[in-house]
Amino acid sequence: MENKLTRMLDFKEIEYALVENKRPAFSGEQISKERNIGLENVLKCILLTDGKKYCLACTTADTQLDLKKIRNFLKADRLSFATKEEIKLVTGYRSGCVNPIIIKKKVSIIFDHSVREKKIVDISAGIPTAGIQIKQQHLSLLVNPRFEGITKEITLPSQVKTLVLKKRGKKSRSSQRMSEKETGSESKKNTFYGNNDRLINFKKNQSGL
């Protein structure tokens, strides 16, 4: 595959790897899975606007943008996500396929500090079925972005699952202790009520067992 981006990288003799994926990938999670690269190495580029000007905020896919931080950094009164139509008009790409190297119109570009920490980053090749994996140092030299802390911590789905399992584990242990206590009291009740199963079952249901 060859396009304007790969031709420019070849012309500048910049080392990169073109990775094509079988299925279209737009989100960070999809790209990570399809191109077999860590989520923390996938660069997501989000176009923002204050109603007049545009800004391309870039960070790793394992983080979440903090609009308040970006707004304060840009000293903007308001800031919102650009529409799909605006993304196409300003960048020349469809949503989910934006890269910071070649953009149709001139915009301010901000990289989060998390990007600087990576050796290799995966950026879109401009289409949903291919990406460019390039050294972060080379990418930064090409784009010359402003670096700023523009993200906030997020809980990934896998982390949520772990937390849920931990909570369930605690709940299960708690329920087990309750059950043991209730079993002890039920033994006394069962001895008292003898073979009256209906009454015993009623007592159990009332206890939530």
C-alpha atoms as a printed R data frame, in Angstrom:
    type eleno elety resid chain resno       x       y      z
1   ATOM     1    CA   MET     A     1   0.000   0.000  0.000
2   ATOM     2    CA   GLU     A     2   1.217   3.481 -0.833
3   ATOM     3    CA   ASN     A     3  -0.313   6.873 -0.173
4   ATOM     4    CA   LYS     A     4   0.671  10.464  0.485
5   ATOM     5    CA   LEU     A     5   1.838   9.682  4.018
6   ATOM     6    CA   THR     A     6   4.055   6.724  3.115
7   ATOM     7    CA   ARG     A     7   5.544   8.632  0.174
8   ATOM     8    CA   MET     A     8   6.446  11.523  2.463
9   ATOM     9    CA   LEU     A     9   8.068   9.202  5.009
10  ATOM    10    CA   ASP     A    10   9.999   7.450  2.246
11  ATOM    11    CA   PHE     A    11  11.125  10.779  0.820
12  ATOM    12    CA   LYS     A    12  12.392  11.914  4.218
13  ATOM    13    CA   GLU     A    13  13.994   8.484  4.726
14  ATOM    14    CA   ILE     A    14  12.197   7.944  8.007
15  ATOM    15    CA   GLU     A    15  12.022   4.384  9.250
16  ATOM    16    CA   TYR     A    16   8.509   3.035  9.791
17  ATOM    17    CA   ALA     A    17   6.449  -0.132  9.561
18  ATOM    18    CA   LEU     A    18   3.235  -0.277  7.574
19  ATOM    19    CA   VAL     A    19   0.819  -2.631  9.323
20  ATOM    20    CA   GLU     A    20  -2.323  -3.650  7.484
21  ATOM    21    CA   ASN     A    21  -5.282  -5.167  9.304
22  ATOM    22    CA   LYS     A    22  -7.922  -7.521  7.923
23  ATOM    23    CA   ARG     A    23 -10.877  -5.728  9.479
24  ATOM    24    CA   PRO     A    24 -11.464  -1.954  9.656
25  ATOM    25    CA   ALA     A    25 -10.335  -0.495 12.986
26  ATOM    26    CA   PHE     A    26 -11.361   2.894 14.324
27  ATOM    27    CA   SER     A    27 -11.143   2.807 18.121
28  ATOM    28    CA   GLY     A    28  -7.988   2.332 20.155
29  ATOM    29    CA   GLU     A    29  -9.183  -1.071 21.341
30  ATOM    30    CA   GLN     A    30  -9.870  -2.251 17.786
31  ATOM    31    CA   ILE     A    31  -6.523  -0.980 16.527
32  ATOM    32    CA   SER     A    32  -4.647  -2.603 19.406
33  ATOM    33    CA   LYS     A    33  -6.271  -5.953 18.671
34  ATOM    34    CA   GLU     A    34  -6.032  -5.839 14.879
35  ATOM    35    CA   ARG     A    35  -2.442  -4.593 14.703
36  ATOM    36    CA   ASN     A    36  -1.158  -6.543 17.693
37  ATOM    37    CA   ILE     A    37   0.203  -3.551 19.571
38  ATOM    38    CA   GLY     A    38  -0.367  -2.365 23.122
39  ATOM    39    CA   LEU     A    39  -3.163   0.110 23.739
40  ATOM    40    CA   GLU     A    40  -0.619   2.405 25.373
41  ATOM    41    CA   ASN     A    41   1.253   2.634 22.047
42  ATOM    42    CA   VAL     A    42  -1.762   3.568 19.928
43  ATOM    43    CA   LEU     A    43  -2.008   7.293 19.231
44  ATOM    44    CA   LYS     A    44  -5.517   8.693 19.186
45  ATOM    45    CA   CYS     A    45  -6.039  12.096 17.600
46  ATOM    46    CA   ILE     A    46  -9.094  14.092 18.601
47  ATOM    47    CA   LEU     A    47 -10.147  17.295 16.878
48  ATOM    48    CA   LEU     A    48 -11.510  19.972 19.192
49  ATOM    49    CA   THR     A    49 -12.987  23.391 18.509
50  ATOM    50    CA   ASP     A    50 -13.899  26.534 20.414
51  ATOM    51    CA   GLY     A    51 -16.344  27.484 17.694
52  ATOM    52    CA   LYS     A    52 -13.790  29.411 15.643
53  ATOM    53    CA   LYS     A    53 -10.438  27.651 15.755
54  ATOM    54    CA   TYR     A    54  -9.473  23.981 15.811
55  ATOM    55    CA   CYS     A    55  -6.979  22.014 17.853
56  ATOM    56    CA   LEU     A    56  -5.789  18.433 17.406
57  ATOM    57    CA   ALA     A    57  -5.233  16.812 20.788
58  ATOM    58    CA   CYS     A    58  -3.204  13.602 20.677
59  ATOM    59    CA   THR     A    59  -2.653  11.081 23.430
60  ATOM    60    CA   THR     A    60  -2.193   7.359 23.925
61  ATOM    61    CA   ALA     A    61  -5.310   5.209 23.689
62  ATOM    62    CA   ASP     A    62  -5.058   4.030 27.296
63  ATOM    63    CA   THR     A    63  -5.734   7.561 28.550
64  ATOM    64    CA   GLN     A    64  -8.658   9.956 28.365
65  ATOM    65    CA   LEU     A    65  -8.568  13.606 27.386
66  ATOM    66    CA   ASP     A    66  -9.358  16.177 30.038
67  ATOM    67    CA   LEU     A    67 -11.178  19.005 28.262
68  ATOM    68    CA   LYS     A    68 -10.783  21.293 31.259
69  ATOM    69    CA   LYS     A    69  -6.984  20.979 31.161
70  ATOM    70    CA   ILE     A    70  -6.912  21.623 27.413
71  ATOM    71    CA   ARG     A    71  -9.272  24.573 27.759
72  ATOM    72    CA   ASN     A    72  -7.064  26.098 30.440
73  ATOM    73    CA   PHE     A    73  -3.929  25.467 28.383
74  ATOM    74    CA   LEU     A    74  -5.441  27.128 25.304
75  ATOM    75    CA   LYS     A    75  -7.122  29.811 27.432
76  ATOM    76    CA   ALA     A    76 -10.388  29.069 25.665
77  ATOM    77    CA   ASP     A    77 -13.795  29.909 27.121
78  ATOM    78    CA   ARG     A    78 -15.374  26.789 25.682
79  ATOM    79    CA   LEU     A    79 -14.222  23.654 23.923
80  ATOM    80    CA   SER     A    80 -16.088  20.788 22.292
81  ATOM    81    CA   PHE     A    81 -15.492  17.769 20.077
82  ATOM    82    CA   ALA     A    82 -15.618  18.470 16.358
83  ATOM    83    CA   THR     A    83 -18.363  16.812 14.330
84  ATOM    84    CA   LYS     A    84 -17.641  14.079 11.780
85  ATOM    85    CA   GLU     A    85 -18.216  16.621  9.025
86  ATOM    86    CA   GLU     A    86 -15.746  19.058 10.590
87  ATOM    87    CA   ILE     A    87 -13.162  16.304 11.040
88  ATOM    88    CA   LYS     A    88 -13.346  15.433  7.349
89  ATOM    89    CA   LEU     A    89 -13.271  19.088  6.293
90  ATOM    90    CA   VAL     A    90 -10.362  20.129  8.530
91  ATOM    91    CA   THR     A    91  -8.136  17.035  8.544
92  ATOM    92    CA   GLY     A    92  -9.036  15.398  5.246
93  ATOM    93    CA   TYR     A    93  -9.721  12.097  7.028
94  ATOM    94    CA   ARG     A    94 -12.802  10.360  8.312
95  ATOM    95    CA   SER     A    95 -13.303  10.047 12.057
96  ATOM    96    CA   GLY     A    96 -11.015   7.391 13.547
97  ATOM    97    CA   CYS     A    97  -8.430   7.702 10.753
98  ATOM    98    CA   VAL     A    98  -6.745  10.993 11.622
99  ATOM    99    CA   ASN     A    99  -2.971  11.208 11.890
100 ATOM   100    CA   PRO     A   100  -1.030  14.317 12.997
101 ATOM   101    CA   ILE     A   101   1.590  14.295 10.237
102 ATOM   102    CA   ILE     A   102  -0.443  15.304  7.201
103 ATOM   103    CA   ILE     A   103  -3.502  17.456  7.877
104 ATOM   104    CA   LYS     A   104  -5.537  19.312  5.284
105 ATOM   105    CA   LYS     A   105  -5.800  22.596  7.191
106 ATOM   106    CA   LYS     A   106  -3.361  24.137  9.650
107 ATOM   107    CA   VAL     A   107  -4.354  23.506 13.262
108 ATOM   108    CA   SER     A   108  -2.683  23.641 16.656
109 ATOM   109    CA   ILE     A   109  -1.389  20.230 17.699
110 ATOM   110    CA   ILE     A   110  -0.930  19.174 21.306
111 ATOM   111    CA   PHE     A   111   0.645  15.921 22.480
112 ATOM   112    CA   ASP     A   112   0.062  14.637 25.983
113 ATOM   113    CA   HIS     A   113   3.204  13.885 27.995
114 ATOM   114    CA   SER     A   114   2.295  10.176 27.854
115 ATOM   115    CA   VAL     A   115   3.220  10.151 24.158
116 ATOM   116    CA   ARG     A   116   6.750  11.313 24.876
117 ATOM   117    CA   GLU     A   117   7.312   8.296 27.123
118 ATOM   118    CA   LYS     A   118   6.821   5.814 24.263
119 ATOM   119    CA   LYS     A   119   9.514   4.509 21.947
120 ATOM   120    CA   ILE     A   120   7.092   3.358 19.243
121 ATOM   121    CA   VAL     A   121   3.617   4.678 18.463
122 ATOM   122    CA   ASP     A   122   0.973   3.476 16.036
123 ATOM   123    CA   ILE     A   123  -0.760   6.179 14.001
124 ATOM   124    CA   SER     A   124  -3.426   5.834 11.352
125 ATOM   125    CA   ALA     A   125  -2.280   5.583  7.750
126 ATOM   126    CA   GLY     A   126  -5.349   7.625  6.847
127 ATOM   127    CA   ILE     A   127  -7.565   4.596  6.290
128 ATOM   128    CA   PRO     A   128  -9.204   2.173  8.765
129 ATOM   129    CA   THR     A   129  -7.352  -0.869  7.433
130 ATOM   130    CA   ALA     A   130  -3.737   0.219  7.935
131 ATOM   131    CA   GLY     A   131  -1.489   1.927 10.426
132 ATOM   132    CA   ILE     A   132   2.008   3.343 10.556
133 ATOM   133    CA   GLN     A   133   4.237   2.291 13.441
134 ATOM   134    CA   ILE     A   134   6.940   4.863 13.899
135 ATOM   135    CA   LYS     A   135   9.456   5.963 16.510
136 ATOM   136    CA   GLN     A   136   7.958   8.590 18.797
137 ATOM   137    CA   GLN     A   137  11.081  10.701 18.416
138 ATOM   138    CA   HIS     A   138  10.686  10.816 14.634
139 ATOM   139    CA   LEU     A   139   6.967  11.552 14.917
140 ATOM   140    CA   SER     A   140   7.600  14.461 17.262
141 ATOM   141    CA   LEU     A   141  10.236  15.905 14.924
142 ATOM   142    CA   LEU     A   142   7.817  15.716 11.996
143 ATOM   143    CA   VAL     A   143   4.837  17.196 13.813
144 ATOM   144    CA   ASN     A   144   6.604  19.574 16.227
145 ATOM   145    CA   PRO     A   145   3.691  19.564 18.676
146 ATOM   146    CA   ARG     A   146   3.324  21.322 21.986
147 ATOM   147    CA   PHE     A   147   3.590  18.913 24.911
148 ATOM   148    CA   GLU     A   148   1.236  19.345 27.830
149 ATOM   149    CA   GLY     A   149  -0.544  17.244 30.445
150 ATOM   150    CA   ILE     A   150  -4.014  16.987 28.896
151 ATOM   151    CA   THR     A   151  -5.332  13.680 30.185
152 ATOM   152    CA   LYS     A   152  -6.970  12.141 33.225
153 ATOM   153    CA   GLU     A   153  -6.807   8.630 34.592
154 ATOM   154    CA   ILE     A   154  -9.401   6.157 33.359
155 ATOM   155    CA   THR     A   155 -10.474   2.685 34.380
156 ATOM   156    CA   LEU     A   156 -10.160   0.260 31.479
157 ATOM   157    CA   PRO     A   157 -12.778  -2.492 30.913
158 ATOM   158    CA   SER     A   158 -10.300  -5.140 32.061
159 ATOM   159    CA   GLN     A   159  -9.688  -3.181 35.260
160 ATOM   160    CA   VAL     A   160 -13.432  -2.824 35.833
161 ATOM   161    CA   LYS     A   161 -13.808  -6.578 35.444
162 ATOM   162    CA   THR     A   162 -11.055  -7.155 38.014
163 ATOM   163    CA   LEU     A   163 -12.686  -4.751 40.455
164 ATOM   164    CA   VAL     A   164 -16.073  -6.423 40.007
165 ATOM   165    CA   LEU     A   165 -14.544  -9.850 40.618
166 ATOM   166    CA   LYS     A   166 -12.809  -8.568 43.743
167 ATOM   167    CA   LYS     A   167 -16.065  -7.102 45.034
168 ATOM   168    CA   ARG     A   168 -17.898 -10.309 44.247
169 ATOM   169    CA   GLY     A   169 -15.190 -12.254 46.063
170 ATOM   170    CA   LYS     A   170 -15.608 -10.083 49.153
171 ATOM   171    CA   LYS     A   171 -19.379 -10.389 48.899
172 ATOM   172    CA   SER     A   172 -19.148 -14.162 48.544
173 ATOM   173    CA   ARG     A   173 -16.926 -14.458 51.614
174 ATOM   174    CA   SER     A   174 -19.295 -12.207 53.529
175 ATOM   175    CA   SER     A   175 -22.296 -14.227 52.353
176 ATOM   176    CA   GLN     A   176 -20.498 -17.424 53.332
177 ATOM   177    CA   ARG     A   177 -19.926 -16.140 56.862
178 ATOM   178    CA   MET     A   178 -23.563 -15.072 57.081
179 ATOM   179    CA   SER     A   179 -24.625 -18.450 55.755
180 ATOM   180    CA   GLU     A   180 -22.525 -20.235 58.364
181 ATOM   181    CA   LYS     A   181 -24.100 -18.178 61.132
182 ATOM   182    CA   GLU     A   182 -27.591 -18.732 59.768
183 ATOM   183    CA   THR     A   183 -26.930 -22.443 59.317
184 ATOM   184    CA   GLY     A   184 -26.048 -22.644 62.977
185 ATOM   185    CA   SER     A   185 -29.261 -20.896 63.971
186 ATOM   186    CA   GLU     A   186 -31.249 -22.934 61.439
187 ATOM   187    CA   SER     A   187 -29.983 -26.131 63.036
188 ATOM   188    CA   LYS     A   188 -31.625 -25.068 66.266
189 ATOM   189    CA   LYS     A   189 -34.810 -24.085 64.435
190 ATOM   190    CA   ASN     A   190 -34.889 -27.350 62.522
191 ATOM   191    CA   THR     A   191 -34.478 -29.308 65.753
192 ATOM   192    CA   PHE     A   192 -37.318 -27.343 67.278
193 ATOM   193    CA   TYR     A   193 -39.699 -27.673 64.327
194 ATOM   194    CA   GLY     A   194 -38.876 -31.309 63.725
195 ATOM   195    CA   ASN     A   195 -40.037 -32.606 60.338
196 ATOM   196    CA   ASN     A   196 -42.238 -29.650 59.420
197 ATOM   197    CA   ASP     A   197 -40.437 -29.018 56.069
198 ATOM   198    CA   ARG     A   198 -42.839 -26.331 54.882
199 ATOM   199    CA   LEU     A   199 -42.193 -24.242 57.950
200 ATOM   200    CA   ILE     A   200 -38.432 -24.820 57.735
201 ATOM   201    CA   ASN     A   201 -38.393 -23.758 54.064
202 ATOM   202    CA   PHE     A   202 -40.430 -20.703 54.943
203 ATOM   203    CA   LYS     A   203 -37.883 -19.750 57.575
204 ATOM   204    CA   LYS     A   204 -35.072 -20.230 55.055
205 ATOM   205    CA   ASN     A   205 -36.791 -18.053 52.482
206 ATOM   206    CA   GLN     A   206 -37.338 -15.388 55.081
207 ATOM   207    CA   SER     A   207 -33.615 -15.511 55.854
208 ATOM   208    CA   GLY     A   208 -32.819 -14.883 52.163
209 ATOM   209    CA   LEU     A   209 -31.296 -18.323 51.511
